[in-house]
């Protein structure tokens, strides 16, 4: 049995090397990837080679989900590229983990069941991480954008009320801020510069944020823009006040959630103290 497991690991290793060599033709696709976001990206040729086979072809619900997340997280025109990269990443890392798992399990045969169980579990975890990473990054960016929304609207309200047109106020705020929200604002400004109407650029901005709250704000902003005149400045002032109130409520709710999360560790510490005291008392009674 030991030699069978080692044989499987060896076959996995040989296949990995073969696919890695053949996958060199995909080097141009992966050479500019951020290694912090896509670790071990120099190995992704393996995943691209496997995905060229029908059995591992990039399609179905997983492909649709990855493409949707990529279109929101990155530029829409690059969505297909990043979705395929994530798919190749998942296949590559699973292949690598399974190879290591079977080789180590064969070498440490006394713990073969444990090693195989841990290795297969880690392979599943790695695959899940790869396929869900864009979704998690998108959720984190959305949360950051929502936290920055009140500040941005307040600044825009001041600028518009001082007589600045919306496009210039938008550009100024975007260029003078740091964070995900401001990056999306700068992209919207670039779209305005490249021929998009203000309304279209702001609509795409709201869509890219993937936030219900921000989409609601941009939708109301577009309606106010259509009315024109003093409606826009009044709208921004009212939205600023409303959004700050919502942010305060979220912070209070977050504080309550944090307090509730602390209950479990406090209880565990309390139980630990009781066990220590009881153990010491029991040991004292024996002597």
One Martini backbone bead per residue (centre of mass of N, CA, C, O) as a GRO file, in nm:
protein
  287
    1UNK     BB    1   0.057   0.064  -0.019
    2UNK     BB    2   0.293   0.257  -0.003
    3UNK     BB    3   0.371   0.235  -0.310
    4UNK     BB    4   0.107   0.343  -0.420
    5UNK     BB    5   0.122   0.624  -0.293
    6UNK     BB    6   0.397   0.696  -0.416
    7UNK     BB    7   0.303   0.656  -0.708
    8UNK     BB    8   0.090   0.875  -0.712
    9UNK     BB    9   0.284   1.106  -0.637
   10UNK     BB   10   0.470   1.068  -0.883
   11UNK     BB   11   0.259   1.115  -1.102
   12UNK     BB   12   0.185   1.399  -1.012
   13UNK     BB   13   0.472   1.515  -1.047
   14UNK     BB   14   0.510   1.454  -1.348
   15UNK     BB   15   0.259   1.609  -1.447
   16UNK     BB   16   0.347   1.880  -1.337
   17UNK     BB   17   0.605   1.911  -1.503
   18UNK     BB   18   0.481   1.883  -1.782
   19UNK     BB   19   0.277   2.121  -1.755
   20UNK     BB   20   0.490   2.335  -1.692
   21UNK     BB   21   0.640   2.318  -1.960
   22UNK     BB   22   0.392   2.361  -2.148
   23UNK     BB   23   0.300   2.637  -1.987
   24UNK     BB   24   0.508   2.851  -2.103
   25UNK     BB   25   0.304   2.981  -2.315
   26UNK     BB   26   0.166   3.153  -2.054
   27UNK     BB   27   0.369   3.371  -1.943
   28UNK     BB   28   0.242   3.636  -2.062
   29UNK     BB   29  -0.019   3.619  -1.869
   30UNK     BB   30   0.161   3.612  -1.570
   31UNK     BB   31   0.400   3.828  -1.538
   32UNK     BB   32   0.196   4.080  -1.418
   33UNK     BB   33   0.127   3.959  -1.160
   34UNK     BB   34   0.037   3.982  -0.836
   35UNK     BB   35   0.192   3.809  -0.576
   36UNK     BB   36  -0.008   3.890  -0.343
   37UNK     BB   37  -0.268   3.781  -0.498
   38UNK     BB   38  -0.076   3.565  -0.681
   39UNK     BB   39   0.060   3.307  -0.572
   40UNK     BB   40   0.270   3.125  -0.762
   41UNK     BB   41   0.231   3.230  -1.074
   42UNK     BB   42   0.464   3.060  -1.224
   43UNK     BB   43   0.260   2.787  -1.212
   44UNK     BB   44  -0.013   2.844  -1.388
   45UNK     BB   45   0.037   2.671  -1.643
   46UNK     BB   46  -0.087   2.416  -1.531
   47UNK     BB   47  -0.382   2.518  -1.521
   48UNK     BB   48  -0.404   2.595  -1.822
   49UNK     BB   49  -0.360   2.310  -1.929
   50UNK     BB   50  -0.599   2.169  -1.787
   51UNK     BB   51  -0.824   2.376  -1.899
   52UNK     BB   52  -0.793   2.263  -2.201
   53UNK     BB   53  -0.952   2.044  -2.096
   54UNK     BB   54  -1.270   1.932  -2.080
   55UNK     BB   55  -1.286   1.848  -1.771
   56UNK     BB   56  -1.145   2.158  -1.696
   57UNK     BB   57  -1.335   2.351  -1.807
   58UNK     BB   58  -1.435   2.688  -1.828
   59UNK     BB   59  -1.753   2.653  -1.671
   60UNK     BB   60  -2.046   2.757  -1.557
   61UNK     BB   61  -2.113   2.877  -1.247
   62UNK     BB   62  -1.822   2.943  -1.172
   63UNK     BB   63  -1.759   3.119  -1.418
   64UNK     BB   64  -1.981   3.329  -1.373
   65UNK     BB   65  -1.891   3.421  -1.091
   66UNK     BB   66  -1.603   3.508  -1.164
   67UNK     BB   67  -1.677   3.710  -1.385
   68UNK     BB   68  -1.848   3.899  -1.210
   69UNK     BB   69  -1.632   3.970  -0.999
   70UNK     BB   70  -1.417   4.074  -1.203
   71UNK     BB   71  -1.593   4.307  -1.329
   72UNK     BB   72  -1.591   4.464  -1.046
   73UNK     BB   73  -1.283   4.459  -0.952
   74UNK     BB   74  -1.230   4.514  -1.243
   75UNK     BB   75  -1.213   4.563  -1.550
   76UNK     BB   76  -1.443   4.448  -1.772
   77UNK     BB   77  -1.228   4.372  -2.004
   78UNK     BB   78  -1.070   4.175  -1.771
   79UNK     BB   79  -1.255   3.949  -1.661
   80UNK     BB   80  -1.180   3.692  -1.821
   81UNK     BB   81  -0.885   3.684  -1.741
   82UNK     BB   82  -0.916   3.668  -1.424
   83UNK     BB   83  -1.097   3.420  -1.419
   84UNK     BB   84  -0.885   3.228  -1.551
   85UNK     BB   85  -0.662   3.269  -1.341
   86UNK     BB   86  -0.818   3.156  -1.098
   87UNK     BB   87  -0.865   2.877  -1.216
   88UNK     BB   88  -0.563   2.809  -1.253
   89UNK     BB   89  -0.485   2.844  -0.959
   90UNK     BB   90  -0.661   2.623  -0.835
   91UNK     BB   91  -0.545   2.383  -0.998
   92UNK     BB   92  -0.248   2.415  -0.925
   93UNK     BB   93  -0.266   2.399  -0.608
   94UNK     BB   94  -0.407   2.126  -0.593
   95UNK     BB   95  -0.193   1.964  -0.738
   96UNK     BB   96   0.039   2.034  -0.544
   97UNK     BB   97  -0.091   1.930  -0.278
   98UNK     BB   98  -0.137   1.635  -0.371
   99UNK     BB   99   0.154   1.567  -0.425
  100UNK     BB  100   0.263   1.621  -0.138
  101UNK     BB  101   0.071   1.436   0.015
  102UNK     BB  102   0.150   1.156  -0.114
  103UNK     BB  103   0.453   1.169  -0.054
  104UNK     BB  104   0.437   1.204   0.256
  105UNK     BB  105   0.254   0.959   0.313
  106UNK     BB  106   0.462   0.752   0.206
  107UNK     BB  107   0.694   0.826   0.400
  108UNK     BB  108   0.466   0.858   0.643
  109UNK     BB  109   0.305   0.570   0.692
  110UNK     BB  110   0.217   0.574   0.997
  111UNK     BB  111   0.041   0.856   0.901
  112UNK     BB  112  -0.139   0.824   0.643
  113UNK     BB  113  -0.429   0.907   0.720
  114UNK     BB  114  -0.363   1.184   0.829
  115UNK     BB  115  -0.213   1.303   0.581
  116UNK     BB  116  -0.443   1.266   0.378
  117UNK     BB  117  -0.657   1.427   0.527
  118UNK     BB  118  -0.504   1.696   0.546
  119UNK     BB  119  -0.435   1.731   0.243
  120UNK     BB  120  -0.726   1.725   0.130
  121UNK     BB  121  -0.833   1.952   0.304
  122UNK     BB  122  -0.630   2.170   0.201
  123UNK     BB  123  -0.717   2.155  -0.095
  124UNK     BB  124  -1.004   2.256  -0.044
  125UNK     BB  125  -0.925   2.523   0.088
  126UNK     BB  126  -0.763   2.638  -0.149
  127UNK     BB  127  -0.988   2.630  -0.360
  128UNK     BB  128  -1.185   2.810  -0.203
  129UNK     BB  129  -1.002   3.054  -0.180
  130UNK     BB  130  -0.965   3.112  -0.481
  131UNK     BB  131  -1.281   3.127  -0.556
  132UNK     BB  132  -1.338   3.353  -0.305
  133UNK     BB  133  -1.140   3.597  -0.313
  134UNK     BB  134  -1.289   3.807  -0.487
  135UNK     BB  135  -1.540   3.825  -0.311
  136UNK     BB  136  -1.391   3.923  -0.055
  137UNK     BB  137  -1.259   4.173  -0.183
  138UNK     BB  138  -1.527   4.304  -0.266
  139UNK     BB  139  -1.649   4.324   0.019
  140UNK     BB  140  -1.423   4.501   0.138
  141UNK     BB  141  -1.455   4.737  -0.062
  142UNK     BB  142  -1.752   4.799   0.000
  143UNK     BB  143  -1.711   4.867   0.298
  144UNK     BB  144  -1.514   5.100   0.249
  145UNK     BB  145  -1.699   5.274   0.074
  146UNK     BB  146  -1.927   5.312   0.285
  147UNK     BB  147  -1.739   5.458   0.496
  148UNK     BB  148  -1.663   5.703   0.278
  149UNK     BB  149  -1.927   5.839   0.178
  150UNK     BB  150  -1.993   6.075   0.378
  151UNK     BB  151  -1.734   6.240   0.328
  152UNK     BB  152  -1.768   6.282   0.025
  153UNK     BB  153  -2.048   6.422   0.028
  154UNK     BB  154  -1.966   6.659   0.206
  155UNK     BB  155  -1.751   6.775   0.017
  156UNK     BB  156  -1.936   6.809  -0.231
  157UNK     BB  157  -2.139   7.001  -0.099
  158UNK     BB  158  -1.940   7.232  -0.053
  159UNK     BB  159  -1.849   7.272  -0.350
  160UNK     BB  160  -2.129   7.314  -0.482
  161UNK     BB  161  -2.218   7.552  -0.292
  162UNK     BB  162  -1.963   7.731  -0.403
  163UNK     BB  163  -2.007   7.675  -0.747
  164UNK     BB  164  -1.934   7.400  -0.835
  165UNK     BB  165  -1.926   7.164  -1.049
  166UNK     BB  166  -1.967   6.833  -1.038
  167UNK     BB  167  -1.724   6.733  -1.207
  168UNK     BB  168  -1.509   6.899  -1.048
  169UNK     BB  169  -1.577   6.792  -0.767
  170UNK     BB  170  -1.527   6.497  -0.828
  171UNK     BB  171  -1.231   6.525  -0.915
  172UNK     BB  172  -1.116   6.657  -0.658
  173UNK     BB  173  -1.193   6.436  -0.456
  174UNK     BB  174  -1.054   6.194  -0.598
  175UNK     BB  175  -0.752   6.325  -0.601
  176UNK     BB  176  -0.765   6.381  -0.256
  177UNK     BB  177  -0.782   6.063  -0.208
  178UNK     BB  178  -0.788   5.755  -0.012
  179UNK     BB  179  -0.904   5.465  -0.160
  180UNK     BB  180  -1.152   5.290  -0.307
  181UNK     BB  181  -1.351   5.521  -0.365
  182UNK     BB  182  -1.143   5.713  -0.507
  183UNK     BB  183  -1.068   5.519  -0.733
  184UNK     BB  184  -1.354   5.512  -0.858
  185UNK     BB  185  -1.367   5.815  -0.911
  186UNK     BB  186  -1.125   5.827  -1.106
  187UNK     BB  187  -1.251   5.641  -1.316
  188UNK     BB  188  -1.494   5.823  -1.373
  189UNK     BB  189  -1.324   6.066  -1.471
  190UNK     BB  190  -1.199   5.914  -1.709
  191UNK     BB  191  -1.467   5.860  -1.852
  192UNK     BB  192  -1.541   6.155  -1.893
  193UNK     BB  193  -1.283   6.220  -2.062
  194UNK     BB  194  -1.358   5.963  -2.276
  195UNK     BB  195  -1.695   6.038  -2.338
  196UNK     BB  196  -1.860   6.017  -2.106
  197UNK     BB  197  -2.112   6.078  -1.935
  198UNK     BB  198  -2.185   6.165  -1.624
  199UNK     BB  199  -2.413   5.960  -1.584
  200UNK     BB  200  -2.262   5.705  -1.684
  201UNK     BB  201  -2.019   5.720  -1.492
  202UNK     BB  202  -2.188   5.709  -1.227
  203UNK     BB  203  -2.330   5.444  -1.284
  204UNK     BB  204  -2.067   5.270  -1.302
  205UNK     BB  205  -1.973   5.337  -1.020
  206UNK     BB  206  -2.209   5.207  -0.866
  207UNK     BB  207  -2.170   4.922  -0.984
  208UNK     BB  208  -1.868   4.879  -0.889
  209UNK     BB  209  -1.924   4.895  -0.575
  210UNK     BB  210  -2.149   4.681  -0.481
  211UNK     BB  211  -2.363   4.888  -0.344
  212UNK     BB  212  -2.669   4.968  -0.233
  213UNK     BB  213  -2.614   5.246  -0.109
  214UNK     BB  214  -2.462   5.371  -0.354
  215UNK     BB  215  -2.676   5.318  -0.569
  216UNK     BB  216  -2.888   5.491  -0.434
  217UNK     BB  217  -2.729   5.753  -0.447
  218UNK     BB  218  -2.675   5.765  -0.758
  219UNK     BB  219  -2.971   5.761  -0.841
  220UNK     BB  220  -3.046   6.028  -0.694
  221UNK     BB  221  -2.830   6.200  -0.834
  222UNK     BB  222  -2.935   6.172  -1.123
  223UNK     BB  223  -3.212   6.300  -1.068
  224UNK     BB  224  -3.095   6.574  -0.971
  225UNK     BB  225  -2.943   6.643  -1.235
  226UNK     BB  226  -3.199   6.669  -1.413
  227UNK     BB  227  -3.313   6.920  -1.257
  228UNK     BB  228  -3.116   7.100  -1.133
  229UNK     BB  229  -2.983   7.358  -0.993
  230UNK     BB  230  -3.053   7.358  -0.647
  231UNK     BB  231  -3.108   7.054  -0.607
  232UNK     BB  232  -2.818   6.943  -0.574
  233UNK     BB  233  -2.727   7.092  -0.315
  234UNK     BB  234  -2.959   6.993  -0.138
  235UNK     BB  235  -2.916   6.694  -0.174
  236UNK     BB  236  -2.623   6.675  -0.059
  237UNK     BB  237  -2.689   6.788   0.220
  238UNK     BB  238  -2.897   6.571   0.299
  239UNK     BB  239  -2.715   6.322   0.251
  240UNK     BB  240  -2.497   6.388   0.452
  241UNK     BB  241  -2.672   6.372   0.707
  242UNK     BB  242  -2.785   6.085   0.662
  243UNK     BB  243  -2.510   5.928   0.638
  244UNK     BB  244  -2.399   5.997   0.919
  245UNK     BB  245  -2.627   5.859   1.074
  246UNK     BB  246  -2.577   5.576   0.956
  247UNK     BB  247  -2.284   5.547   1.054
  248UNK     BB  248  -2.345   5.564   1.357
  249UNK     BB  249  -2.527   5.314   1.364
  250UNK     BB  250  -2.311   5.112   1.262
  251UNK     BB  251  -2.112   5.159   1.494
  252UNK     BB  252  -2.301   5.068   1.719
  253UNK     BB  253  -2.351   4.784   1.605
  254UNK     BB  254  -2.051   4.702   1.600
  255UNK     BB  255  -2.010   4.727   1.908
  256UNK     BB  256  -2.218   4.510   1.986
  257UNK     BB  257  -2.088   4.277   1.830
  258UNK     BB  258  -1.813   4.286   1.971
  259UNK     BB  259  -1.922   4.232   2.256
  260UNK     BB  260  -2.050   3.952   2.189
  261UNK     BB  261  -1.775   3.819   2.097
  262UNK     BB  262  -1.642   3.840   2.393
  263UNK     BB  263  -1.800   3.629   2.558
  264UNK     BB  264  -1.656   3.364   2.489
  265UNK     BB  265  -1.364   3.425   2.591
  266UNK     BB  266  -1.457   3.497   2.878
  267UNK     BB  267  -1.578   3.220   2.945
  268UNK     BB  268  -1.319   3.055   2.897
  269UNK     BB  269  -1.151   3.197   3.110
  270UNK     BB  270  -1.339   3.139   3.348
  271UNK     BB  271  -1.326   2.830   3.327
  272UNK     BB  272  -1.019   2.811   3.357
  273UNK     BB  273  -1.006   2.931   3.641
  274UNK     BB  274  -1.186   2.723   3.780
  275UNK     BB  275  -1.009   2.476   3.715
  276UNK     BB  276  -0.755   2.577   3.860
  277UNK     BB  277  -0.881   2.610   4.141
  278UNK     BB  278  -0.989   2.318   4.170
  279UNK     BB  279  -0.718   2.178   4.131
  280UNK     BB  280  -0.573   2.312   4.368
  281UNK     BB  281  -0.775   2.219   4.587
  282UNK     BB  282  -0.748   1.915   4.532
  283UNK     BB  283  -0.442   1.895   4.576
  284UNK     BB  284  -0.447   2.005   4.873
  285UNK     BB  285  -0.628   1.766   4.991
  286UNK     BB  286  -0.405   1.539   4.943
  287UNK     BB  287  -0.194   1.693   5.155
   0.00000   0.00000   0.00000
